[in-house]
Amino acid sequence: MCRGRPSMRRSVVLVPRTCLAPLVQRGQAMIEFAIVMFVLLILLAGGVELGIAGINSYKNASAAEEAARTWAEHVGANGVSDYTIGGGRGLGDHNDLSGFSRPRIVAGSPVGYDPGLPDSDVYLFNPKPIDITVCVDNTSGAIDYTCVNPLFDNLPPAHNALYSLYQVRCLDVNDFEMECSGGNVVTTWLMRLPGKLADPDGPNETVTLAVLDSDGNLAPDSPWNTFQLQCVAGAAADFSGCDKNDPSTCGCDTRAAPADICWSSSAPNAPLACRVRVMTRYRHHFYSFITNGFTDGTPLPAATVAELDLGVRDAASGDYVGGLGADVTAQGVGSGNASYFQVFWRTFQGCSSSRSVIDGSSLRAPVSACN
């Protein structure tokens, strides 16, 4: 047994050196445990976030598949005679937003639901943000999702597949984005996919993703749409000549400008042969401390900040200041000397195509992935 013996000086108890070893080992074990736990927590946080990104990527691909399947089912259910100019509907123009309005919940008893889609033709997606103001307690910011959920049942299936990816964003009385909390008076509560809200106070309101080059700077290319359609004519045609990132290539026919790709503009029973490619894009932003370590922490230049989606709009200058979970985060906004940093993110793209071929009485409308 280790027991100390009194010293001849100052009544100090001397403990044999061999008795200190267990105490030293115990302290060393505690330090090692703390280091290991810290590393495990970092890996766990990063793993969870990567897992969420993977699930969201799968949902994004499912949304593209659901949109392509919607077109195939419409063709199969209604037949070619319903897809002539004089006798029914065709694929709607998703690039012309003049006929769209924000999907919204309408106050009343009972509550109404407006999908905001044009009245004619087949629309696979409403690219505008979803107005959920009626379902929000503006004082507390609490959202009644039992009020929100039925609206998605009135929207195309692609919206339901993307439901969990939508983020809540807020607009002020001038339709400028603002923080959804902190005592701000929110005029409009929206749900939309992460990205830049292009022209928030204009008719071309839709969500786009900024294009960055390999150095992380804003590229001069046009932003990517979060939803995009392309069409080619013929049963055996492919999309080899179509640029996935350029919505102007391989455009789809419209009621105003049919070209016998996905419309039959001649006889009511004329053959219909086309392929429709649906692309959905989603940008996942990483916020765990393991992924934040991938950035160098260098503040972004002001020119880049002004062009990325920053969320909060400064009333005095009219510029966007502060990040709201988009591509940029802000530090020191309250001090009047804010710095802006790019968030680590990855863009996921889902792609599916539907081949609709009607020749006489036969119909083929398979759906396949095209990533």
N, C-alpha and C positions, 0 to 999 in steps of 0.2 A: 504494500500500500504506500502511495506517495503522500507523505505528510511532511510539512515544513518543520524546520527546527529553528528555534530562536537564534538570532545573531547576537554577538557580544556588543554590537553597536546599535544604538537608537532603537532597540527592540524590533528590528526588521526581521520578518520571517523569511528564511531562505527556502526556495522550492527547488528540488533537484531538477536539472535540465531535462532529464528523461521524462518528467511529468508534464513539461510544456509541449511536447510533441503532439499529443492528441488535440490540444487547443489550436495549435498552428494548422494542423491538418483540417480541422473543422472550419476554420476561417477561410482557408484556401478553397475548400469545397463549396462554400457559400459564394465566393467570388466567381468560381468557375460556373456554378449553376446560374448566377445572374447573367453572365456573358452568353451562355448557351440559350437561356430563355429569351434574351434580347434578339439573338439571331433567329430563333424559331418564330418569334412574333413578327419579325420583318418578313420572313418567308411565308408565314400564314396570311398576313395582310395582303402581300403581293399575289399569293396563290388564289385567294378569294376574289380579288379584283380581276385577275386574269380569267378566272372561271366565269364571273359575271359577263365579262367581255365576250367570251366564247358563246354563252347562252344567247346574248343579245345578237351576236353575229348570225346564229342559227335562226332566230326570229326574223331578222332582216331578210334572210334568204327565203324564209317561209312566206313573207309578205309578197315578194316578187312572184313566187309560185302561185299564191292565191289570186293575185291580180291576173296572171296569165290564164289560170283556170276559169276565172270569171268570164273572160272573153270566149273561151272555148265552150263553156256551158251555155252562154247566150246564143252562140251560133248553132249549137246542137239542139237547143230547145225550140228555137223559133224557125230555123230553116232559112234557106237562101231568099225566099220570097219576102221575108221581113227585113232584108238588108239591101233593098233597092232604094234609090233616091225617092221614088214616088210612093213607096209602100211601107215605110217603117223607119227603123233606126239603124245606125251604123256605129262605128267606133268614134267616140267624141274627141274633140280637140282639147287635149290636156295642156297644151302650151298657151292657149288663149284663155287668160284668166278673167276676161271681162264678164263671162257668164257665171262665174263662181262667186259665192259669198262664203264668209266664215261659217262652218258648221256651228250650230249654237243650240243652247237650251233656251226655250222661250218661256218666260214667266206666264203663269196662268193657273187655272184649276180645271182640268189637270194640266201639268206641265207639258209643253209641246217640244218637239224635236225637229229641227230643220237641218237636213244634211248639207244644204248649200250647193247642191249640184244643179247644173242646167237641166231644163225639163226634158230635152230631147236627147237621143242617142245613148250609147252605153259608156258610162264613165267608170273607170277602174279605181280612181283615187281622187280625193279632193285635196289639192296641194296646199290649201290655205290652213292657217292655224285654227284651232278649235276654241270657240268662245264658251267658257264655262262660268261666266260671271254670276249667273242666276243661282248656281249651286255652291257659292262661296260665302261664308260669313266674313264680310269685309273688315270687321273689327278684330277678330282673332285670326283670320286667315285660314280657318278650318274649311276643308273641302268635303262636301257630302258626295261620296262616290256612288251611293245608291241613286243619286240624281244624275250623275255623269254617265254611268254605265249604259243606260238605255240608248243614249245618242249613238254609241258605237254600233248598236244593233241596226241602226238606220243607215249606217255608212257602208261602203263596199268592204268585202272581207279583208282587203289589205290593211285597213285601219285596225281591225281587231288583232291581226297578227303583230302589229307594231305598237299595240296599246301600252305595254310596259316600258317602251322606249321613250314615250312622250314625257316632256318636262313641263312644269308649270312656270310660266313667265308672265310678267305684268306690264301693262301699259298705263300711261297717265292720260290726262284729258286730251292731249295733242297726239296720242298714239305713239309717243316715244316710250322706249322701254325704261323700266324703273325697278327698283328693288321691291320684292313682294312683302317685305316686313319693315320693321324699324319705324313704325308710325307714319309711313307714307300713305297718302290717299290714293288708292289704286282705283282706276276707272274701269279697266278691263282685265279680267283674268283669262289667260290663254293656256292651252296645252299644245305643244308642238315639238317636233324632233329637234335635237341639239344642232345648232348651226346658226348661220346669219339670217336674220329676218330682213330680206331685201325689201326696200321701199315700204317701211312699216306704215306710213300714212298715205299710201297711194294704191292704185288699182292692181298693181303687179305684185302684191304682197304674197310672198312665198318663202320657203326656207331653202337656203343654198349653203354650200360648204366652200370655204376659201381654199384656194389652191396654193400650196407652198412649195418652194423649190427644195433642193437637197440641203441647202444651207439654212432652211427654216425661215427664209424671207418670202414675202408675198409675191407669188408669180404673176406675170401679166396675163395669164390665161383667164378665160371666163370661169366664174364659179361653177361648181357642180350642182346640179339639181338633186334634191333628195328623192325625187320620183321622175322617171323618164321613160318614154315609149319610143320604139322604133319599129318600122314596118318594111317588109320586102315582099315583092310579088312572086307568086309561083310556089308550087308544092315542094319543089326541090331546091328552092333558093336558100342561100345562107346569108349571114351578116358579115362576111369577110371584108366587105368594102365599107362597113359602118364603124364609126368611131364611138365607142361607148361613152366617152366623156364629152362628146359634141352633139347636143340635141338637134342641131341643124342637119345632120347627116341622116339619111334614111327616114325622113319624116313620114308620118301616117296620113292617110287621106282624111278629109273632113267633108261634111255635108256641103260646105261652100266650094271645096276644091277636090272633087273625087277624081281619081286616076286609075280606077280598076285594080287597086291593090287590096284593100279591105272593104271596098264598096263595089257593088255591081250597078253600074250606071246605065246599062242597056235594058235588055228584056227582063221582066220580073223573075224568070227562071234561069237567068244566065249563071254560069259557073262562078263560084267564089273560091279563090285560092290565094292565101297570104300567110305570112308568118309575122307574129307580133312578139316583139322582145320587150320585156318589162324589167326595168332596173330600179332598185331601191338602194339608197345609200344612207349610212348611219355613221356618225363620228362618236366614238367612245372616248371620253376624257378620263384619264387616270389621275387619282388624287392621293393614293396611299404613299407613305413616305419611302417605300422601296422604289416606286416608279418615279417619284419626284427627283430621286438621285440621278436619273438619266439626263437631266437638264443641267446646264452649266451655271444657272442662276443669274445670267447677264440680263439686265433690263432691256426691254424691246425699245427700239427707236420710236419716236412720236409718229412718224409717217406710217409705220406698220400698225401702230395702235389705232390710228384713226380709221383704218380700213378693215380691221378684223371686228368680229362681233364681240362688243364689250358690254352690252347690256344697258348700264345706267347712263342717261343723257344729262350733261351738265346744263343747267338752265341759263347760266350766264353766257357761256361760249357756244352752246349748241353742239359741242363735241361729246362723243361717248366716253365716259370715264368709269372705270370699275368693271370687274368681270363678274358674270353671273353663271358660271358653269359652262361657258362656251369655250373659246380657244385661248382666252387670256384670263389671268387672275391678277388682282391688284393688291398692293400693300401700301399702307400709309395714306389712304384716301382722305381720312379725317384730318390729317396734319396739313393738308393743302399742298403737299409735295409727294404725290403718289408715284410709285414705280410699278411698271407692268411687266409681267412675265408670261411667257408662253407655257401653256399646260401641255404635258405629254399626252398625245392622243394617237389613235389609229382609226382610219376610215375603213369601214366594212362595206362591201357591195354585194347585194343579192341580185341574181339575174336568172330569169326563166323565160322561155319562149313557148308560144302556142302556135301550132301549125294547123290552120283550118282549111280544109279542102272539101268542097262540095262539087260533085260531078254527077249530074243526074240525080239519082235517089240515094247515093252513098255519101257518107259524111265521115271525115276523119278529123279529129281535133285533139291530138295528144299534147301533153305539156312536158317539157324537158328543161333541165338546168343548163345554163350556158356560162357559168363562171369560168 
